[in-house]
Amino acid sequence: MTADLRSLYEEVILDHNRNPRNFQYAPPGANHVAHGYNPLCGDEFTVSLRLENGVVTDIGFEGAGCAISTASASLMTEIVKGKTVEEARALFESVHGLLTSEGSGGPMGKLQVLAGVREYPARVKCATLAWHTLQAALRKEQGTVSTE
Amino acid sequence: MTTAAGKRHSAARVDALDVQRVRADFPALHQTVHGQPLVYLDNAATTQKPRQVIETLDRYYRSDNANVHRGVHALSERATAAYETAREKVRKFLNAPSVQEIVFVRGTTEGINLVAQSWGRTNLRPDDEVVITETEHHSNIVPWQMLCGQTGAQLRIVPVENNGVLSAEGYAQILGRRTRLVAVSHCSNALGTINPVKRMISQAHEVGALVLVDGAQAVAHLPVDVRDLDCDFYAFSGHKLYGPTGIGVLYAKRALLQEMPPYQGGGEMVKHVSFDRTSYLDPPLRFEAGTPDIAGAIGLGAAIDYVDALGSEAIGRHEQELLMLATAAISRIPGLRIIGTAPEKTGILSFVLDGVHAHDVGTILDMQGVAVRVGHHCAMPVMQRYCVPATARASFALYNTREEVDALVAGIYRAKEVFG
């Protein structure tokens, strides 16, 4: 693989695409659900989570998307589980910053692998789809979130 | 066609176009993308422009720029003459009987909307039916949905077979005394299928319906003769025919245009205006309100000259050659499925790859300089029909080469390797 391609398709992304975590899974007793759609490319996810006392105790996602959107969604579910609503929102802001401008608001851990997407403007929406959907779920928004 | 001794017939055909000489005419082809030579295979979205078109635009703005159909000064007369000469070139290109049947519009989409809003709103009643097909581009779906919403007419959909061929039986069943209009693409943008429009038109005429043909994907790839087809409306875009963006053509039979009310009101389309009453010019100017895309029309004329000089048939043969070569090569790739395998196709190859989403294929190809379209191709119902979220689509034009087909194939193998 060329260096450029490696920066986008890091091993972590390929792994989360091949074996997405919490995928095709809706937690029992899920009380927050949202549907996200990227009309430009047809990527479509439903994010379901169980919120108890302000903490995301379980989360999963269903649907279909490209490697970038799937891996981003998978990483998101891993990281958000156990976080408070405020922490989840802060993570969304950090990811958004990471994808759209230099640097991010704080330590990103595993999410840092998404930085490579910044070089591919057409793909940024793929990486943010699940995160926008999570935001909508936390806000209990009706209808479909669109990246457009 | 003369076949040189010792050469395969097909090879001689490709040589007939002299691709290398043709490529020299297209400045945009000669660049590198991500360090690789550009392989432009997104021609169904838009084609690159030859210097003959670019220079025509440049010359027009440098020396002839003026408004048309008004003013007595020299520049206005030159601009008007060039604009109307372009209309005559379009007429000849389509073999239309009269220049009065050639309306300049922004593109195929505007041409279709013009027919829907002008002819459709005047003529459709509740329970009338508009027939489209399952393979249409959104531009040949949405204007009719809007029209049906406005008039109470019903939309009927001709189904497509698994290989991308329209169901002849389904079409025959749908046609009836309620059918007022059939709107069908000459060639499918997502599948490449060349539809049997001539036969479909004659069937529609038998039940008294008119036919609009969306020619966006046809005009650059096969000869179009509106008299032979006997279509009532034919729309196409300049930018898919090596011409500028922002200019397109609606052909309509004269008797229909004569009866159709204006699509937009404004200058350039009126005979007389007072606050009590306004009378309109005859077609085509009745449908060209406001200052048109003069440069675009003249540029389109140059594009038609360019294509004419090479010959639609020679272009078509060359692209068929590439299509066959590419189809054979990518069919051998394990896990690859071609969407659209009709026996009669233009140079469009839509495909999906097991385990690799079309967007990832698109990005990996792009990193190797290969430009293809990925997504739903503005034909979401087609994606639903074939149960795929998106496809990657390579589409060929007169300047593509066999080496570029090789680059596409190598790129797809690379995508498989990355996602191993």
Interface residues (C-beta under 8 A of the other chain):
Chain A: M1 T2 D4 L5 L8 Y9 L14 N17 R18 L40 C41 G42 D43 E44 A64 G65 C66 A67 I68 T70 Y120 A122 R123 C126
Chain B: H34 V356 H357 A358 H359 D360 T363 I364 M367 V374 G375 H376 M380 M383 P389 A390 E417 V418 F419
